[in-house]
Amino acid sequence: MDLKIRDLDAGAMQVLKEVASKQNVSRNELLKRHLEDLAQFQGIKRAEKDLDSTLRSVGKALEITYNRLHQLEKQSMKVYLLLATVLDIDPEETDDYLENMFNVNVKEMN
């Protein structure tokens, strides 16, 4: 695909000519590389924005999950204590029973 640039400043044209000469390429090739690099850079910036957005969404979801698990843990402790109270069982005896019966180390869970 062709691209024409009109009314380019003479000073800018001279700089392009010198840079192209140092790199041993034509001005056309130099400009082509710069434009392709610019397009690629813009694509990378867009991908970074998408990634940031996705990471923010994942972070929010993790925070919601953490809060729900925390609330669930609180509710489980309340049910545990209520059950121990209703059955007139010492909660520490229940811990020992669970550890012995199911090989569950309740103290490690807390």
C-alpha positions, 0 to 999 in steps of 0.5 A, a space after each residue: 500500500 502506498 502513502 504520500 506525505 505532502 508539505 513536510 518541513 525541509 528540516 525534517 526531510 534533511 534529518 530523515 535523509 541523514 538518519 536513512 543514510 547512517 542506517 544505509 537504507 532509503 528514506 522510504 524504508 526508514 519511514 516504513 519501519 517507523 510507521 510499522 513500529 508505531 502501528 505495532 506499538 499501538 497494538 501492544 498498548 491496546 493489548 496492555 489496556 485489555 490485560 489491565 481491564 481483565 486483571 482488574 475484573 479478576 481482582 474484583 472477583 477474587 475480592 468478592 470470593 474472599 469476602 464471601 468465604 470469610 462470611 461463610 467461615 463466620 456463619 460456619 463457626 456460629 452454626 458450630 457453636 450453636 450445635 455444640 450448645 444445643 447438644 451440650 457438648 464442649 467445643 474442644 471435645 468436638 475438636 478431639 472427636 473430629 480429629 480422632 474419628 476423621 483424621 481431621 486436624 481442626 487446629 490446623 484449619 484455624 
